[in-house]
Structure formats: structure tokens, C-alpha cells
Amino acid sequence: MEQLGEPPAGMLRNTYEIQAENRVYSGRNLSVENAMESTPNILIIEDDEIVAKTIERCLRGKDYRVQVTNSGVAGLKAARRKVPDLVILDVIMPGMDGYTVCKEMREDVQLKDVPVLFLTAKVKAEDAIVGLSMGADDYLGKPFNLDELLLRIKAILRRTKTPTPSAPAASPGKKPAPSLPEEEHVIRLGDYSLNTRTYIFTSPSKGKFRVTPVQYALLYHLMTHPNKIFSPSLLLEEVWDYPGETGSADLVRVHIKNLRESIEEDPKNPKFIKTIQGYGYSIQMDE
């Protein structure tokens, strides 16, 4: 009669090998899942199927996760189910148009900070201004170049990651940028301050409020370079991270206008972010 006891050595070895293989496969699966979670998720809201499929193929070829919807209502539902890292949004759609979708997103606690790139046949300057005033991060007209679209997507995703709270080092022979006290993580210029951990801006006329990612990027750059004048093209390169000759100066103008409306007592007569006629924008402080 066979005695119950330890299984034969060969069986033990096979059991251990199987367990080891299972651990390896589990590790691989976990690595794949983690990689997928770290890959940006892009939502396309576009009623033109050919355009939507073209963008989808292009983005999937660059290893982005992509979801496509063909209407504003469906797009909002999809965004609320799973918050995307970026929304590519058409303007002219049946039912709810892109402007309304963007407005709804900016009023939604879940979606208010999700970057929006308008991609539309409405290419007049005033159309871009309306779109950006609604809270979009960028605006690209149709027909568009896929390479330029990819450049803008990469720049938006880089810019909207958690901002770096440290100020850049000063150039030799120049005044150092405003210091960031370790205990406060606050940049102070006169009566204005920006907390680089909470993203709270304080102004003497508007009090304390949390700025949007684009507003934070602009304020941080201008406040860490007081008295320096930035042209719109330079801001596109240094704040938006766009290559030269990419993007529109209207993008900068509209975001500066919206920022002034948020922080200035009289946006038409700004005291903090000033326009230097013929050159650009600057925060001017006493030397």
C-alpha cells in the first residue's frame, strides 16, 4: 500500500518551476499594467470619422492610449467615466458644440484642469480667441499637419505634468531669481505671491485662489524672471515648450488677457503683468 508523504523529487522540482514561472509572468503582467497606466490617455471628440480615425491611428502608433467619441455629449460622458490626460476637441458638431463642451469641462470639478486642444475648421483669429477664452489650452486649424499636432500634444502633456517648484539658477553677473523659502515654497514679488506647492496665487485686489495649470506656468515663468521682457514667440518656446515657429501669438495674448482678468483689479490697466509696447510682456519691479 502506497504511503502518503512527500512527493517524488522530480514532482517537487516541477512544482517549484511552475511557481517560479507564475511569479515571472505575474511580474510581467504587472509591468505591462503599470506601463499602460503611465501612458497618456487621450480623448478625441470629433464627428468626422475620417479625421478621428486618422488621428487615432497616428496616436496609437506613438503608443498613446486613445478613446474616440463622435459627439459633444458622448465625449463629456466618456471624460467623466475616465478622466483623460488630454482632450482633442472639434468645435462644429451636431447638438453640443466644442465651445460648450469646453465650458462644461471648466465648470466640472473632475475635468476643470484637463488640457483641451481645439482642432477645427474655424480658423479665423476671432474663432481662436473665443476658443481660448472658453478655457482651451491650444487651438489648431484644419487642415492640419500630423507632425505639428504631435508636437503640440507632446508640449501640452509635458507642460501639464506637476510643475517643478524650484526656481532656475541665476546667470553669472545677474540678480538671482526670487528665493523659495524652504518652509513656505512661495515666490513673492511685492504684494503678490505664488505658492509652488498648492498653486495658490495671492493678489492684493483678488485675494487667494488656485490658478489653472496654464496660468501657473505663465506666472511661475514671469515671476522667476522679474523685469525681463518676453515676446509672445519666446513665451511659446519657454512656457508652452513649442519649437520655433510653432503655435500662434494669439495663444499667448488670450492667456495673458484671461490671467489679467483673474489677478488684476483693472485688467485694462494692469499693474502686475505689463505690456511693453513693441516687445512683449513683463513683471516690472523696482531695481
C-alpha beads as a LAMMPS data file, in Angstrom:
LAMMPS data file: protein, C-alpha beads

287 atoms
286 bonds

1 atom types
1 bond types

-500.0 500.0 xlo xhi
-500.0 500.0 ylo yhi
-500.0 500.0 zlo zhi

Masses

1 110.0

Atoms # bond

1 1 1 0.000 0.000 0.000
2 1 1 1.426 3.398 -1.027
3 1 1 2.428 5.588 1.898
4 1 1 1.317 9.229 1.908
5 1 1 4.297 11.543 2.332
6 1 1 6.488 13.927 0.326
7 1 1 6.074 13.710 -3.424
8 1 1 8.956 12.436 -5.520
9 1 1 11.873 14.884 -6.069
10 1 1 11.014 15.317 -9.743
11 1 1 7.491 16.340 -8.858
12 1 1 8.801 18.872 -6.306
13 1 1 11.130 20.359 -8.902
14 1 1 8.314 20.690 -11.409
15 1 1 6.102 22.337 -8.772
16 1 1 8.790 24.897 -7.908
17 1 1 9.491 25.597 -11.564
18 1 1 5.804 26.213 -12.221
19 1 1 5.582 28.560 -9.210
20 1 1 8.679 30.451 -10.398
21 1 1 7.245 30.766 -13.910
22 1 1 3.960 32.042 -12.476
23 1 1 5.835 34.696 -10.493
24 1 1 7.711 35.766 -13.636
25 1 1 4.514 36.006 -15.683
26 1 1 2.736 37.868 -12.850
27 1 1 5.632 40.316 -12.737
28 1 1 5.463 40.802 -16.482
29 1 1 1.721 41.379 -16.366
30 1 1 2.159 43.894 -13.535
31 1 1 4.878 45.698 -15.503
32 1 1 2.615 45.895 -18.556
33 1 1 -0.278 47.215 -16.441
34 1 1 1.968 49.828 -14.816
35 1 1 3.333 50.894 -18.206
36 1 1 -0.199 51.277 -19.565
37 1 1 -1.238 53.386 -16.574
38 1 1 1.731 55.722 -17.120
39 1 1 0.959 56.112 -20.845
40 1 1 -1.066 59.293 -21.504
41 1 1 -4.736 58.708 -22.226
42 1 1 -6.095 60.977 -24.986
43 1 1 -9.793 61.500 -25.686
44 1 1 -10.754 62.563 -29.223
45 1 1 -14.158 64.254 -29.606
46 1 1 -14.654 64.571 -33.371
47 1 1 -17.725 63.945 -35.522
48 1 1 -15.749 63.488 -38.771
49 1 1 -14.970 59.758 -38.781
50 1 1 -12.089 60.029 -41.265
51 1 1 -10.348 62.754 -39.245
52 1 1 -10.948 60.908 -35.972
53 1 1 -9.580 57.606 -37.318
54 1 1 -6.539 59.333 -38.828
55 1 1 -5.639 60.964 -35.513
56 1 1 -6.353 57.744 -33.622
57 1 1 -4.007 55.695 -35.858
58 1 1 -1.298 58.323 -35.554
59 1 1 -1.520 58.466 -31.745
60 1 1 -1.707 54.695 -31.291
61 1 1 1.393 54.456 -33.482
62 1 1 3.139 56.630 -30.878
63 1 1 1.894 54.327 -28.068
64 1 1 -0.713 56.686 -26.636
65 1 1 -3.917 55.261 -25.219
66 1 1 -6.793 56.657 -27.271
67 1 1 -10.565 56.851 -26.952
68 1 1 -12.762 58.262 -29.727
69 1 1 -16.269 59.711 -29.448
70 1 1 -18.285 61.381 -32.203
71 1 1 -20.353 63.964 -30.315
72 1 1 -20.021 66.509 -27.530
73 1 1 -22.468 64.712 -25.236
74 1 1 -20.752 61.341 -25.718
75 1 1 -17.351 62.977 -25.214
76 1 1 -18.347 64.534 -21.882
77 1 1 -19.750 61.215 -20.673
78 1 1 -16.535 59.431 -21.651
79 1 1 -14.389 62.062 -19.919
80 1 1 -16.415 61.783 -16.710
81 1 1 -16.183 57.976 -16.754
82 1 1 -12.401 58.051 -17.115
83 1 1 -10.639 61.400 -16.791
84 1 1 -8.246 61.776 -19.766
85 1 1 -4.813 63.395 -19.794
86 1 1 -5.754 65.470 -22.839
87 1 1 -8.870 66.154 -24.927
88 1 1 -8.657 66.854 -28.664
89 1 1 -11.901 68.656 -29.393
90 1 1 -13.697 69.649 -32.587
91 1 1 -15.811 72.822 -32.491
92 1 1 -18.527 72.295 -35.100
93 1 1 -20.554 69.249 -34.061
94 1 1 -24.293 68.498 -34.077
95 1 1 -26.012 69.020 -30.748
96 1 1 -23.449 70.205 -28.211
97 1 1 -20.621 72.097 -29.941
98 1 1 -16.985 72.116 -28.834
99 1 1 -17.179 75.520 -27.130
100 1 1 -19.985 74.248 -24.886
101 1 1 -18.076 71.033 -24.135
102 1 1 -15.027 73.049 -23.103
103 1 1 -17.147 75.364 -20.934
104 1 1 -18.782 72.347 -19.251
105 1 1 -15.365 70.835 -18.587
106 1 1 -14.054 74.016 -16.984
107 1 1 -17.080 74.081 -14.651
108 1 1 -16.668 70.407 -13.687
109 1 1 -14.510 69.737 -10.602
110 1 1 -13.223 66.482 -12.132
111 1 1 -12.368 67.927 -15.541
112 1 1 -11.519 71.586 -14.942
113 1 1 -7.740 71.023 -15.165
114 1 1 -7.755 68.602 -18.118
115 1 1 -5.967 70.292 -21.054
116 1 1 -8.025 70.886 -24.190
117 1 1 -6.686 71.229 -27.726
118 1 1 -9.226 72.576 -30.217
119 1 1 -8.849 71.071 -33.685
120 1 1 -11.300 72.727 -36.053
121 1 1 -12.096 74.203 -39.457
122 1 1 -12.989 77.517 -37.753
123 1 1 -9.608 79.134 -38.351
124 1 1 -10.275 82.882 -38.100
125 1 1 -8.356 84.735 -35.391
126 1 1 -11.577 85.660 -33.599
127 1 1 -12.605 81.977 -33.523
128 1 1 -9.308 81.081 -31.857
129 1 1 -9.803 83.863 -29.319
130 1 1 -13.287 82.577 -28.464
131 1 1 -11.991 79.029 -28.040
132 1 1 -9.075 80.041 -25.848
133 1 1 -11.312 82.330 -23.800
134 1 1 -13.514 79.314 -23.099
135 1 1 -10.532 77.730 -21.372
136 1 1 -8.796 75.758 -24.131
137 1 1 -5.022 75.323 -23.901
138 1 1 -4.344 75.464 -27.634
139 1 1 -6.063 75.809 -30.995
140 1 1 -5.057 74.168 -34.311
141 1 1 -6.895 74.751 -37.561
142 1 1 -7.891 72.225 -40.221
143 1 1 -6.368 71.117 -42.496
144 1 1 -3.535 70.310 -40.125
145 1 1 -0.141 68.656 -40.261
146 1 1 0.087 65.472 -38.176
147 1 1 3.685 66.237 -37.170
148 1 1 2.669 69.648 -35.827
149 1 1 -0.279 68.086 -33.996
150 1 1 2.088 65.592 -32.342
151 1 1 4.476 68.379 -31.350
152 1 1 1.670 70.316 -29.694
153 1 1 0.322 67.239 -27.922
154 1 1 3.776 66.406 -26.533
155 1 1 4.312 70.001 -25.413
156 1 1 0.917 70.194 -23.673
157 1 1 1.460 66.885 -21.880
158 1 1 4.964 67.920 -20.741
159 1 1 3.698 71.285 -19.519
160 1 1 0.707 69.936 -17.631
161 1 1 2.668 67.478 -15.541
162 1 1 3.259 68.513 -11.931
163 1 1 5.214 71.780 -12.182
164 1 1 8.729 71.891 -10.815
165 1 1 8.735 74.024 -7.653
166 1 1 12.361 75.099 -7.798
167 1 1 13.391 78.355 -9.392
168 1 1 16.105 78.399 -12.050
169 1 1 19.621 79.390 -11.083
170 1 1 20.660 82.949 -11.827
171 1 1 23.086 83.658 -14.651
172 1 1 26.552 84.893 -13.631
173 1 1 26.623 88.643 -13.055
174 1 1 22.810 88.906 -12.856
175 1 1 20.464 89.249 -9.933
176 1 1 19.284 85.881 -8.612
177 1 1 15.671 84.870 -9.178
178 1 1 13.361 85.327 -6.170
179 1 1 14.203 82.772 -3.493
180 1 1 11.845 79.996 -2.490
181 1 1 11.854 79.722 1.320
182 1 1 12.048 76.037 2.150
183 1 1 9.331 76.342 4.779
184 1 1 6.897 78.197 2.550
185 1 1 7.662 77.323 -1.096
186 1 1 6.375 80.748 -2.032
187 1 1 7.583 83.214 -4.652
188 1 1 6.928 86.788 -3.504
189 1 1 7.054 89.901 -5.645
190 1 1 5.741 92.982 -3.855
191 1 1 2.192 92.287 -2.685
192 1 1 1.831 89.295 -5.000
193 1 1 2.779 85.694 -4.218
194 1 1 2.620 82.246 -5.787
195 1 1 2.745 79.048 -3.742
196 1 1 4.593 76.415 -5.776
197 1 1 3.123 73.506 -3.825
198 1 1 -0.538 74.451 -3.578
199 1 1 -0.618 76.601 -6.778
200 1 1 -2.392 79.337 -4.820
201 1 1 -1.847 82.857 -6.124
202 1 1 -2.411 85.866 -3.886
203 1 1 -3.064 89.366 -5.191
204 1 1 -3.934 92.480 -3.162
205 1 1 -7.168 93.053 -5.086
206 1 1 -8.443 89.486 -5.712
207 1 1 -7.189 87.655 -2.611
208 1 1 -6.202 83.969 -2.734
209 1 1 -7.248 81.487 -5.406
210 1 1 -5.843 78.406 -7.129
211 1 1 -4.653 79.085 -10.671
212 1 1 -5.052 76.732 -13.638
213 1 1 -2.029 74.776 -14.931
214 1 1 -1.520 77.211 -17.833
215 1 1 -1.853 80.230 -15.532
216 1 1 0.609 78.648 -13.104
217 1 1 3.168 78.031 -15.861
218 1 1 2.890 81.639 -17.072
219 1 1 3.020 83.175 -13.587
220 1 1 5.908 80.975 -12.487
221 1 1 7.973 81.896 -15.546
222 1 1 7.291 85.634 -15.335
223 1 1 7.711 85.817 -11.540
224 1 1 11.045 83.994 -11.586
225 1 1 12.323 86.441 -14.232
226 1 1 11.203 89.894 -12.961
227 1 1 11.991 92.844 -15.232
228 1 1 12.745 90.567 -18.172
229 1 1 10.640 91.209 -21.257
230 1 1 9.200 88.174 -23.040
231 1 1 7.896 88.342 -26.596
232 1 1 4.936 86.069 -27.454
233 1 1 7.229 83.826 -29.528
234 1 1 9.680 83.496 -26.617
235 1 1 6.849 82.570 -24.236
236 1 1 5.634 79.952 -26.711
237 1 1 9.099 78.376 -26.623
238 1 1 9.846 78.723 -22.907
239 1 1 6.395 78.260 -21.314
240 1 1 4.454 76.249 -23.895
241 1 1 7.600 74.328 -24.848
242 1 1 6.824 74.698 -28.558
243 1 1 9.613 74.536 -31.150
244 1 1 10.364 77.766 -33.002
245 1 1 7.660 78.965 -35.402
246 1 1 5.108 76.622 -33.834
247 1 1 1.947 77.973 -32.237
248 1 1 0.260 81.348 -32.543
249 1 1 0.929 84.645 -30.773
250 1 1 -2.859 84.821 -30.244
251 1 1 -2.499 81.863 -27.884
252 1 1 -0.230 83.928 -25.621
253 1 1 -2.296 87.117 -25.905
254 1 1 -5.532 85.412 -24.919
255 1 1 -3.966 83.576 -21.958
256 1 1 -2.359 86.820 -20.733
257 1 1 -5.743 88.544 -21.078
258 1 1 -7.506 85.785 -19.109
259 1 1 -4.776 85.824 -16.460
260 1 1 -5.080 89.583 -16.015
261 1 1 -8.832 89.249 -15.575
262 1 1 -8.158 86.781 -12.759
263 1 1 -5.486 88.723 -10.880
264 1 1 -5.696 92.431 -11.757
265 1 1 -8.043 94.935 -10.157
266 1 1 -8.360 96.685 -13.536
267 1 1 -7.388 94.244 -16.330
268 1 1 -7.357 97.056 -18.894
269 1 1 -4.825 98.961 -16.812
270 1 1 -2.678 96.143 -15.390
271 1 1 -0.245 96.856 -12.564
272 1 1 1.376 93.425 -12.275
273 1 1 1.773 91.887 -15.751
274 1 1 2.559 94.804 -18.023
275 1 1 2.681 95.101 -21.791
276 1 1 5.895 96.639 -23.085
277 1 1 4.730 98.065 -26.397
278 1 1 6.540 96.575 -29.374
279 1 1 8.352 93.968 -27.259
280 1 1 6.103 91.779 -25.133
281 1 1 5.171 91.169 -21.500
282 1 1 6.966 91.689 -18.217
283 1 1 6.545 91.907 -14.451
284 1 1 8.326 95.158 -13.677
285 1 1 9.776 95.538 -10.172
286 1 1 11.898 98.310 -8.698
287 1 1 15.615 97.568 -9.125

Bonds

1 1 1 2
2 1 2 3
3 1 3 4
4 1 4 5
5 1 5 6
6 1 6 7
7 1 7 8
8 1 8 9
9 1 9 10
10 1 10 11
11 1 11 12
12 1 12 13
13 1 13 14
14 1 14 15
15 1 15 16
16 1 16 17
17 1 17 18
18 1 18 19
19 1 19 20
20 1 20 21
21 1 21 22
22 1 22 23
23 1 23 24
24 1 24 25
25 1 25 26
26 1 26 27
27 1 27 28
28 1 28 29
29 1 29 30
30 1 30 31
31 1 31 32
32 1 32 33
33 1 33 34
34 1 34 35
35 1 35 36
36 1 36 37
37 1 37 38
38 1 38 39
39 1 39 40
40 1 40 41
41 1 41 42
42 1 42 43
43 1 43 44
44 1 44 45
45 1 45 46
46 1 46 47
47 1 47 48
48 1 48 49
49 1 49 50
50 1 50 51
51 1 51 52
52 1 52 53
53 1 53 54
54 1 54 55
55 1 55 56
56 1 56 57
57 1 57 58
58 1 58 59
59 1 59 60
60 1 60 61
61 1 61 62
62 1 62 63
63 1 63 64
64 1 64 65
65 1 65 66
66 1 66 67
67 1 67 68
68 1 68 69
69 1 69 70
70 1 70 71
71 1 71 72
72 1 72 73
73 1 73 74
74 1 74 75
75 1 75 76
76 1 76 77
77 1 77 78
78 1 78 79
79 1 79 80
80 1 80 81
81 1 81 82
82 1 82 83
83 1 83 84
84 1 84 85
85 1 85 86
86 1 86 87
87 1 87 88
88 1 88 89
89 1 89 90
90 1 90 91
91 1 91 92
92 1 92 93
93 1 93 94
94 1 94 95
95 1 95 96
96 1 96 97
97 1 97 98
98 1 98 99
99 1 99 100
100 1 100 101
101 1 101 102
102 1 102 103
103 1 103 104
104 1 104 105
105 1 105 106
106 1 106 107
107 1 107 108
108 1 108 109
109 1 109 110
110 1 110 111
111 1 111 112
112 1 112 113
113 1 113 114
114 1 114 115
115 1 115 116
116 1 116 117
117 1 117 118
118 1 118 119
119 1 119 120
120 1 120 121
121 1 121 122
122 1 122 123
123 1 123 124
124 1 124 125
125 1 125 126
126 1 126 127
127 1 127 128
128 1 128 129
129 1 129 130
130 1 130 131
131 1 131 132
132 1 132 133
133 1 133 134
134 1 134 135
135 1 135 136
136 1 136 137
137 1 137 138
138 1 138 139
139 1 139 140
140 1 140 141
141 1 141 142
142 1 142 143
143 1 143 144
144 1 144 145
145 1 145 146
146 1 146 147
147 1 147 148
148 1 148 149
149 1 149 150
150 1 150 151
151 1 151 152
152 1 152 153
153 1 153 154
154 1 154 155
155 1 155 156
156 1 156 157
157 1 157 158
158 1 158 159
159 1 159 160
160 1 160 161
161 1 161 162
162 1 162 163
163 1 163 164
164 1 164 165
165 1 165 166
166 1 166 167
167 1 167 168
168 1 168 169
169 1 169 170
170 1 170 171
171 1 171 172
172 1 172 173
173 1 173 174
174 1 174 175
175 1 175 176
176 1 176 177
177 1 177 178
178 1 178 179
179 1 179 180
180 1 180 181
181 1 181 182
182 1 182 183
183 1 183 184
184 1 184 185
185 1 185 186
186 1 186 187
187 1 187 188
188 1 188 189
189 1 189 190
190 1 190 191
191 1 191 192
192 1 192 193
193 1 193 194
194 1 194 195
195 1 195 196
196 1 196 197
197 1 197 198
198 1 198 199
199 1 199 200
200 1 200 201
201 1 201 202
202 1 202 203
203 1 203 204
204 1 204 205
205 1 205 206
206 1 206 207
207 1 207 208
208 1 208 209
209 1 209 210
210 1 210 211
211 1 211 212
212 1 212 213
213 1 213 214
214 1 214 215
215 1 215 216
216 1 216 217
217 1 217 218
218 1 218 219
219 1 219 220
220 1 220 221
221 1 221 222
222 1 222 223
223 1 223 224
224 1 224 225
225 1 225 226
226 1 226 227
227 1 227 228
228 1 228 229
229 1 229 230
230 1 230 231
231 1 231 232
232 1 232 233
233 1 233 234
234 1 234 235
235 1 235 236
236 1 236 237
237 1 237 238
238 1 238 239
239 1 239 240
240 1 240 241
241 1 241 242
242 1 242 243
243 1 243 244
244 1 244 245
245 1 245 246
246 1 246 247
247 1 247 248
248 1 248 249
249 1 249 250
250 1 250 251
251 1 251 252
252 1 252 253
253 1 253 254
254 1 254 255
255 1 255 256
256 1 256 257
257 1 257 258
258 1 258 259
259 1 259 260
260 1 260 261
261 1 261 262
262 1 262 263
263 1 263 264
264 1 264 265
265 1 265 266
266 1 266 267
267 1 267 268
268 1 268 269
269 1 269 270
270 1 270 271
271 1 271 272
272 1 272 273
273 1 273 274
274 1 274 275
275 1 275 276
276 1 276 277
277 1 277 278
278 1 278 279
279 1 279 280
280 1 280 281
281 1 281 282
282 1 282 283
283 1 283 284
284 1 284 285
285 1 285 286
286 1 286 287
